[in-house]
Amino acid sequence: MRRRNYEATFILNNEITEEEHEAAVERIKNSVEGSAGDITELEDWGEKRLAYPINDLYSGYYYMLNFEGNADTVDELERNLKLIGGVMRYMVIRVDE
């Protein structure tokens, strides 16, 4: 399969503990690396106000993850993002070269 560049943006719940926060980010990184992906950059944008409330929350921790992988890498990442309890929203897009 062809490897492409992808960008994933996700928002973590700001009410989870610091340990749960770090564990969620580590699990997301491991899901990319465990499915033949290479992380090129992970940016912590910090806590930001949401455009609209999600489950009565008005802010969350934003992250942007750039990685290289194939369709299986994206599928595994999205599967893990759905399973991790602290993830409020996410979006994965392919970056054009």
Helices and strands as residue ranges (DSSP letters): E 4-13, H 18-33, E 38-54, E 57-69, H 71-83, E 87-94
